[in-house]
Amino acid sequence: MPKKYKIPEPEPSVVNEPSVSYGTGYTSQVSSEHYRHLISERKLKLIDRIVNEINDGEVLEELEQTVFELTHKKRLPCRFTPEELNSRAATAIEDYEEGEYMSHEEMKKMFF
């Protein structure tokens, strides 16, 4: 039988009316220590759901892939293999040598 993880009881939070009214972030109203506690609490709830509710191997595999992609997105903003990057660089060099490029001024006119 899967182990049940103890999930701490959430602490009551105070959200003042102006922060809600003006769309300021909730996290600006809490201390960094309390914010870390809230994140830890959410992680434990997620772990509990995974352990106790997911019994399908395909769903678990999809979840693993999604978590991998989300956690590596910050470290790997570019999703090209080294071969793809080399190919793109070679194409860019060829375009430049053939005069197929825009000057900085042309780019500014195009986008601004």
N, C-alpha and C positions, 0 to 999 in steps of 0.2 A: 504494500500500500504506500502511495507517495507520502512523503513527509509534509506536514502542514507547517508553513512558516508563520511565525508570530508577526502580526502586523500591528505596529503601535497605533494607539488611538490618535486621531488627528487633533492638533491643538486648535482651539477656537481662534479665528482670525478676525481682525477688525479692518474693515474697508470703509474709509470715509466717503461721503457722498461726492465731494469734488473730484476725487481720483477716478471714480467710476464715470462721472458726468463728462469729464474732459478727456477720457481715454488714456490716462497715464497708466503705465504698467503696474500691475499688482506688486511685482517684485520690488518696486521702488518704495513700497510701504513696509517692507519687512527687512529684518537684519540679514546679513549674509549667512549667519549661523542658522537662522530659522529657515532661510531659503534652502540651504543644504539639507536640512532635516526634511523639508517638504519633498525634495528630489529623492532622498533616500526612501521616504515613505512610498512614493510612487513606484520606485524600482521594486520594492518588496511586494507591492500589490501586483505588479506585472509578473514577477517571478511566481507568485502564488497562483495566478491565473494560468500561466504556462504549465506549471507542475500539475495542477488539479483539473484543468479543462481541456488541454490539448492531448488527444490520444491518436491522432492521425499523423503518420509519418510524413505525408506530403505537405500537410499544413506546417509541421515543424520545420521541414526543409525550407519552405517558403519564408517562414519567420526568420530562420537562420540567415538566409540570403539577404533579406531586407535589413536585418540588424547589421550585417557585415557592410552592406552598401552605405547605410546611414553613418556608421562609425568611421568609415574610411573616407567619406566624402570630404571631411575637413582636412585630412592629410593629403588626399589625392584629388585636387580639384580637376585635374586633366585626366580623362579616361582613355588616353591613347597608349598603345604598346610602344616600346622603343622602335620597333620597325615602322609603325605608323608615323611616329614623330619624325624619323629620318626621311621617310618618303615625303611628308609634308614640307620639311625643310628643303629637300632637293627640288621639289616643285616650285617653292618660293624663290629659290636662287635662280632657277631657269627662267621664271617669269621676270625677275629683275633684269637678268642679262638680256632678255628679249625686249626690254622696255615696257613690259606690261605691269605698270604700277602707277600709283597716284602720288603726287607730292602732298606734303603736309597741308599746304594751302587748299589744294583740291579736296582733300578729305574734310577740312573744316567747312568748306562751302557746301559739301554734300550733307553733312550732319548738323550744321548749325544755321 
